[in-house]
């Protein structure tokens, strides 16, 4: 039989143990809170310790941007660099910033919407948007040189097919650039400009085609990019049987056909088809010939529509582009390529 004294001693030991555990818990909580406060203070001070501003942030290609910066007081970082977001000059995309200098420049050879980032120890401190514009619709050919292993880019005037009212470049035009007939290549049609449309609340509609007799190349990729100021939408169609290589991006969400069933994006593009993309309340919907085939939620806002880009494996075609503000139902852009003013 346990005596009263033994019970009291046992309860006393339990109380001491509980007090010890609570002391450890609150001690750790205080340390973590202090560290978080210190980290936030350091981040706040860091914002006051540098400047990173841009000049000439909009213009037509080729275009040079000037970055004025001062990182002389930005301490506690091993590496401070700028990411120019230049996909076409990969060897010049990243530059380590010299603390003794105040300016750095970068020349963009091709139109696009670029997001320049100031990065310290892999952390993005600030982002600047650079809008390198096209003059209407322009076409670019990308081709991997099998001898050098590097990609080559060629800008050329698109061919307005007046019979079919479409944006199209023929295989003959591509071969005149010196690209061998047996090599794969990609045709890009793009219009980089301010569309005065909110990419998070719009309806985009277009017709596309990528047929073998007209220069389409196996798997017949057809990719639509809607470029926003913060991020972009990438929707890709391939022929049936090739959907492992489908890659989708909806702002912060990336989806690969290698690890997801994206068979709904396997389509026969040998004839014209209508693709519609709608965004509303951070949700994107894709329709193919008016049939809904895909829905995806995202978190980060896309921002204003800064450009439209089509990429085809081979000589794909584009027709009837329409952008509608979903909130007002106003048509903010339309192009059917019936007039040469499209270019």
C-alpha positions as CSV (number, residue, x, y, z in Angstrom):
1,X,0.0,0.0,0.0
2,X,1.4,3.4,-1.1
3,X,1.7,5.8,1.8
4,X,0.5,9.4,1.7
5,X,4.0,10.7,1.7
6,X,5.0,8.6,-1.3
7,X,1.9,9.9,-3.2
8,X,3.0,13.5,-2.4
9,X,6.5,12.8,-3.5
10,X,5.3,11.2,-6.7
11,X,3.1,14.2,-7.5
12,X,5.9,16.5,-6.7
13,X,8.2,14.8,-9.1
14,X,5.6,15.0,-11.8
15,X,5.1,18.7,-11.2
16,X,8.9,19.2,-11.4
17,X,9.0,17.3,-14.7
18,X,6.1,19.3,-16.2
19,X,7.7,22.5,-15.2
20,X,11.0,21.4,-16.8
21,X,9.3,20.5,-20.0
22,X,7.4,23.8,-20.1
23,X,10.6,25.7,-19.4
24,X,12.3,24.0,-22.3
25,X,9.4,24.6,-24.6
26,X,9.0,28.3,-23.7
27,X,12.8,28.7,-23.9
28,X,12.9,27.3,-27.4
29,X,9.9,29.4,-28.4
30,X,11.6,32.5,-27.1
31,X,14.8,31.6,-29.0
32,X,12.9,31.0,-32.3
33,X,10.9,34.1,-31.9
34,X,14.0,36.1,-31.3
35,X,15.7,34.7,-34.3
36,X,12.6,35.4,-36.5
37,X,12.5,39.0,-35.2
38,X,16.3,39.3,-35.9
39,X,15.8,37.9,-39.4
40,X,12.9,40.3,-40.1
41,X,15.0,43.2,-38.8
42,X,18.0,42.2,-41.0
43,X,15.7,41.9,-44.0
44,X,14.2,45.3,-43.2
45,X,17.6,46.9,-42.8
46,X,18.8,45.2,-46.0
47,X,16.0,47.0,-47.9
48,X,17.4,50.3,-46.6
49,X,21.0,49.3,-47.5
50,X,20.7,49.1,-51.3
51,X,19.3,50.8,-54.3
52,X,18.4,48.9,-57.5
53,X,16.5,51.0,-60.2
54,X,16.3,50.8,-63.9
55,X,16.3,53.2,-66.9
56,X,15.0,52.5,-70.4
57,X,12.7,49.7,-69.2
58,X,10.7,49.7,-72.4
59,X,11.7,49.9,-76.1
60,X,12.0,47.9,-79.3
61,X,14.6,45.2,-80.0
62,X,17.6,45.4,-79.9
63,X,17.3,47.3,-76.6
64,X,19.7,48.2,-73.9
65,X,18.6,48.7,-70.3
66,X,20.6,50.5,-67.6
67,X,20.5,49.5,-64.0
68,X,21.6,52.0,-61.4
69,X,22.6,50.3,-58.1
70,X,24.3,50.7,-54.9
71,X,25.1,47.6,-52.8
72,X,28.2,49.0,-51.0
73,X,26.3,48.8,-47.7
74,X,24.7,45.5,-48.3
75,X,26.6,43.3,-45.9
76,X,26.3,39.7,-44.7
77,X,25.9,38.2,-48.2
78,X,28.5,36.0,-49.9
79,X,27.2,36.5,-53.5
80,X,25.2,39.4,-54.9
81,X,24.2,39.1,-58.6
82,X,21.7,40.2,-61.1
83,X,19.6,37.9,-63.2
84,X,18.8,39.5,-66.5
85,X,16.3,36.8,-67.4
86,X,17.8,36.6,-70.9
87,X,16.9,33.2,-72.4
88,X,18.6,34.0,-75.7
89,X,22.0,34.9,-74.3
90,X,22.4,32.3,-71.6
91,X,26.1,33.0,-71.0
92,X,25.2,36.6,-70.1
93,X,22.1,35.9,-68.1
94,X,23.7,36.2,-64.6
95,X,26.3,38.8,-63.7
96,X,28.0,39.1,-60.3
97,X,27.6,42.8,-59.1
98,X,30.8,44.8,-58.3
99,X,30.3,46.7,-55.1
100,X,32.7,49.4,-56.3
101,X,30.5,50.2,-59.3
102,X,27.2,52.0,-59.6
103,X,25.8,50.9,-63.1
104,X,25.5,47.8,-65.2
105,X,23.9,47.5,-68.6
106,X,22.4,44.7,-70.6
107,X,21.4,44.5,-74.3
108,X,18.3,42.4,-75.3
109,X,18.5,41.2,-78.9
110,X,14.9,39.8,-79.0
111,X,11.5,41.1,-78.0
112,X,10.0,39.6,-74.8
113,X,9.0,40.6,-71.3
114,X,12.0,40.1,-69.0
115,X,12.1,40.2,-65.2
116,X,15.4,41.4,-63.9
117,X,16.1,40.2,-60.4
118,X,18.6,41.4,-57.7
119,X,19.6,38.2,-55.9
120,X,21.6,37.9,-52.7
121,X,22.5,34.4,-51.4
122,X,19.8,32.9,-53.7
123,X,17.2,35.3,-52.2
124,X,15.4,37.7,-54.6
125,X,15.6,41.2,-53.1
126,X,13.9,43.1,-56.0
127,X,12.5,42.6,-59.4
128,X,12.3,45.0,-62.4
129,X,10.2,44.4,-65.5
130,X,11.7,45.2,-68.9
131,X,9.3,45.3,-71.9
132,X,11.1,44.8,-75.2
133,X,8.4,45.3,-77.8
134,X,7.6,44.1,-81.3
135,X,6.0,46.2,-84.0
136,X,2.9,44.1,-84.4
137,X,3.3,40.4,-85.1
138,X,6.8,39.1,-85.8
139,X,8.2,35.7,-86.4
140,X,11.3,34.0,-85.2
141,X,12.9,30.6,-86.1
142,X,14.9,28.7,-83.5
143,X,17.1,25.9,-84.6
144,X,19.7,23.8,-82.8
145,X,23.0,23.7,-84.8
146,X,24.1,20.1,-84.6
147,X,27.7,21.0,-85.2
148,X,28.1,23.5,-82.4
149,X,25.3,22.2,-80.1
150,X,23.9,25.8,-79.6
151,X,20.6,27.3,-80.6
152,X,20.4,29.8,-83.5
153,X,17.7,32.4,-83.8
154,X,16.5,34.1,-86.9
155,X,14.0,37.0,-87.1
156,X,12.0,37.3,-90.3
157,X,8.9,38.8,-91.6
158,X,5.9,36.5,-91.4
159,X,4.0,35.5,-94.5
160,X,0.4,36.7,-94.5
161,X,-1.5,34.0,-96.4
162,X,-4.3,36.1,-97.9
163,X,-6.2,33.0,-99.1
164,X,-6.6,31.5,-95.6
165,X,-6.1,34.8,-93.6
166,X,-3.5,33.3,-91.3
167,X,-0.1,33.9,-89.7
168,X,2.2,31.4,-91.4
169,X,5.8,30.8,-92.5
170,X,6.5,28.3,-95.2
171,X,9.2,25.5,-95.2
172,X,10.8,27.3,-98.1
173,X,11.3,30.5,-96.1
174,X,12.9,28.4,-93.4
175,X,15.2,26.6,-95.7
176,X,16.3,30.0,-97.2
177,X,17.8,30.7,-93.8
178,X,20.3,27.8,-94.3
179,X,18.5,25.3,-92.1
180,X,18.8,21.8,-93.6
181,X,15.5,20.3,-94.7
182,X,16.1,17.3,-92.5
183,X,16.7,19.3,-89.3
184,X,14.0,20.0,-86.7
185,X,13.2,23.7,-86.0
186,X,10.6,25.8,-84.1
187,X,8.6,28.7,-85.5
188,X,7.6,31.4,-83.0
189,X,4.9,34.0,-83.7
190,X,4.8,36.7,-81.1
191,X,3.3,40.1,-80.3
192,X,4.9,41.8,-77.3
193,X,3.0,44.9,-76.3
194,X,0.7,46.4,-73.6
195,X,-2.7,44.8,-74.2
196,X,-4.4,46.8,-71.4
197,X,-5.9,43.5,-70.1
198,X,-5.7,41.7,-66.8
199,X,-4.3,38.2,-67.3
200,X,-6.1,37.1,-64.1
201,X,-9.5,38.0,-65.5
202,X,-9.8,37.5,-69.2
203,X,-10.9,35.2,-72.0
204,X,-8.4,34.4,-74.8
205,X,-9.5,32.6,-77.9
206,X,-7.6,31.6,-81.1
207,X,-7.4,29.1,-83.9
208,X,-4.3,27.0,-84.5
209,X,-3.1,24.4,-87.0
210,X,0.1,22.4,-87.5
211,X,-0.2,20.0,-90.5
212,X,2.5,17.8,-91.9
213,X,1.8,18.7,-95.6
214,X,2.4,22.4,-94.6
215,X,5.6,21.9,-92.8
216,X,4.6,20.5,-89.4
217,X,7.2,18.2,-87.7
218,X,6.6,15.0,-85.8
219,X,4.6,15.4,-82.6
220,X,3.4,18.7,-84.1
221,X,3.9,20.8,-81.0
222,X,1.6,23.8,-80.6
223,X,2.4,26.0,-77.6
224,X,0.5,29.1,-76.5
225,X,2.2,31.5,-74.1
226,X,0.2,34.3,-72.4
227,X,2.9,36.5,-70.8
228,X,2.1,38.4,-67.7
229,X,4.0,41.0,-65.8
230,X,4.5,38.6,-62.9
231,X,4.4,35.2,-64.5
232,X,3.0,33.4,-67.5
233,X,0.6,30.8,-68.8
234,X,2.0,28.0,-71.0
235,X,-0.5,25.6,-72.7
236,X,0.9,22.9,-75.0
237,X,-0.8,20.5,-77.5
238,X,0.9,17.5,-79.1
239,X,-0.3,14.7,-81.3
240,X,-1.8,11.7,-79.5
241,X,1.0,9.4,-78.3
242,X,3.4,12.3,-77.5
243,X,1.8,13.6,-74.4
244,X,4.6,12.6,-72.1
245,X,6.3,15.7,-73.4
246,X,3.5,18.1,-72.6
247,X,4.5,20.8,-70.2
248,X,2.0,23.2,-68.7
249,X,2.6,26.3,-66.5
250,X,-0.1,28.4,-64.9
251,X,1.7,31.1,-62.9
252,X,3.4,29.3,-60.0
253,X,2.0,25.9,-61.0
254,X,4.1,23.6,-63.3
255,X,2.7,20.3,-64.5
256,X,4.7,17.7,-66.5
257,X,3.3,15.0,-68.7
258,X,6.0,12.7,-67.5
259,X,4.3,12.5,-64.1
260,X,0.7,13.4,-64.8
261,X,-1.9,12.1,-67.3
262,X,-2.2,15.0,-69.7
263,X,-3.7,12.9,-72.5
264,X,-6.4,15.6,-73.0
265,X,-3.7,17.7,-74.7
266,X,-3.1,15.0,-77.3
267,X,-4.8,16.4,-80.4
268,X,-4.8,16.0,-84.2
269,X,-3.8,19.5,-85.4
270,X,-3.8,18.7,-89.1
271,X,-6.9,20.9,-89.4
272,X,-8.0,24.1,-87.7
273,X,-9.1,24.0,-84.1
274,X,-10.3,26.6,-81.6
275,X,-8.5,27.0,-78.3
276,X,-10.0,29.1,-75.5
277,X,-8.3,30.0,-72.2
278,X,-10.2,31.7,-69.4
279,X,-9.0,33.0,-66.0
280,X,-11.1,34.0,-63.1
281,X,-10.5,34.1,-59.3
282,X,-7.0,32.5,-59.7
283,X,-8.5,29.6,-61.7
284,X,-7.7,28.8,-65.3
285,X,-9.9,26.8,-67.7
286,X,-8.9,25.4,-71.1
287,X,-11.4,24.6,-73.9
288,X,-10.7,22.8,-77.1
289,X,-13.4,23.3,-79.8
290,X,-15.7,24.6,-77.1
291,X,-15.3,21.4,-75.0
292,X,-13.7,22.0,-71.5
293,X,-10.6,19.8,-71.1
294,X,-8.7,21.2,-68.2
295,X,-9.0,23.3,-65.0
296,X,-6.2,24.4,-62.6
297,X,-6.0,26.7,-59.6
298,X,-3.0,28.9,-59.0
299,X,-1.8,31.2,-56.2
300,X,0.4,34.0,-57.6
301,X,-1.3,36.7,-59.6
302,X,-0.2,36.8,-63.3
303,X,-0.7,40.6,-63.6
304,X,-1.2,42.6,-66.8
305,X,-1.0,40.9,-70.2
306,X,2.4,41.9,-71.7
307,X,2.6,39.6,-74.7
308,X,1.3,36.6,-76.7
309,X,3.6,34.0,-78.1
310,X,2.9,30.9,-80.2
311,X,5.6,28.2,-80.7
312,X,5.2,25.4,-83.3
313,X,7.4,22.5,-84.1
314,X,7.6,23.1,-87.8
315,X,5.4,25.5,-89.7
316,X,2.3,26.0,-87.7
317,X,-0.5,28.5,-88.4
318,X,-2.4,31.0,-86.3
319,X,-5.8,32.7,-87.1
320,X,-8.5,34.7,-85.2
321,X,-7.0,36.0,-82.0
322,X,-9.4,37.5,-79.5
323,X,-8.9,38.9,-76.0
324,X,-11.9,39.8,-73.8
325,X,-12.0,41.5,-70.4
326,X,-14.2,39.1,-68.5
327,X,-15.3,41.7,-66.0
328,X,-16.6,44.2,-68.5
329,X,-17.0,41.8,-71.5
330,X,-15.1,44.4,-73.5
331,X,-13.1,43.0,-76.5
332,X,-9.6,44.6,-75.9
333,X,-7.9,42.9,-78.8
334,X,-8.9,41.2,-82.1
335,X,-6.9,40.1,-85.1
336,X,-8.1,37.9,-88.0
337,X,-5.1,38.6,-90.3
338,X,-7.2,39.8,-93.2
339,X,-5.2,43.0,-93.5
340,X,-1.4,43.6,-93.7
341,X,-1.8,46.2,-90.9
342,X,-1.6,43.2,-88.5
343,X,2.2,43.5,-89.0
